[in-house]
Amino acid sequence: MSEPTPPLHYLSGELTLESSPLSGLAERYGTPLYVYSRGAIEQAWRDYDSALDGHPHLVCYAVKANSNLALLNLLARLGSGFDIVSIGELERVLRAGGDPARVVFAGVGKREEEISRALEVGIRSFNVESAAELERIDRVARRVGRRAPVALRVNPDVDPGTHPYISTGLKESKFGIPMAEAGALCRRAAAMENVELVGIGCHIGSQLTRLEPFRDALSRVLALADDLAGEGIPLRQIDAGGGLGIRYRDEEPPTPAEYAAALLPLLAGRRETLIVEPGRSIVGNAGVLLTRVEYLKQNGERRFAIVDAAMNDLLRPALYDAWQPVWPVRPRQGTPIRYDLVGPVCESGDFLARERELALEPGDLLAIGAAGAYGFVMASNYNSRPRPAEVMVAGGGDWLIRERETLDELMQGERLLPDA
Ligand code: LLP
């Protein structure tokens, strides 16, 4: 078992997050429970912001990674921008006090009502992913009487070297506009009456652990910006996307400072504002999922620890075969045994971790690490399981930032058919 990474620490034989003992939180709020560290989230955002200090920039947190209102509000207070992909994320940002003028709207399937709402509140830019979307934005903008700021998301055809499900910048992916067509579409956008072409950008994938793909992609985007400038189409922003990885197991991803040091030289002497859209690297390592062992069971040679969290609470292991660290909250003496950590959901794919050496008894608490990003946001009600509560810890205090879903809420909105 590896050592936990800060803000997790063992203090007097007990796992703590930002010095809050996790067993106390489990007692108070129940399990399964997501717990996040305010300090770690704020530090990660500031790391990006200060690393990019040498150039005009905007750190737009990718809301999809974790969209809890309290978390968005903390980032809004720091002056963060936000990268959104739906009207739901837009309304969250607004309710959390985020500045719409710092919102960029990505995604391949923007609906008309999403576009008109974003125009109404005055977002910074639409990151456009196709010619058809550009036409739609132009039409909606005319109807609502606003000029729509647009940035084209190009597909630079760079292999990010990550899991295929989270690679987005290869030419066969559904994302972005092929490089060969991007110039023509930018010219078209620049000539449109109801849109204003403000930038171009890319996002090539997630959980990247090397810097070269980021540099390659940005170089290609900047070459296109140069071509456009040469034709009298200057841009004000360049979006490098998100994607910086975190440590789950033994990865050694670059820090935001190393990331910035790789990208900023490419921008030397340029005036465009650099936008970055990090999600995972802001919140991933700031959160854990707490779960309690219900039963221990052996089938043939395999031993299972059946816990009270499941694939509906944390989908990454089942969906991507992702490895997430597991730590006992109060490690016990005894010979470790190899367990698969599984939940109560009726699927063989319902596992949270496999083949982990642990000394366990029923009732023990476990913390699944690196669960702050793409954890709660991907939770579902499968098997009619209410979704977990979420808690934020800061400086020894703790706050419930989302109540555990109740059984009534689980069935809210459902209707029976009339008798006849
Ligand atoms: N910008 C765009 C346009 C994106 O599509 C994404 C992530 C981001 C920014 C943020 O990327 P990050 O910095 O978090 O890597 N559910 C998957 C991850 C999907 C990422 C989708 N797009 C997982 O659990 O690994």
Residues whose N, C-alpha, C, O or C-beta is under 5 A from the ligand:
A	BS01	LLP	A62 A65 A106 I166 H203 G205 S206 Q207 G241 G242 G243 L244 E277 P278 G279 R280 S281 R316 Y374
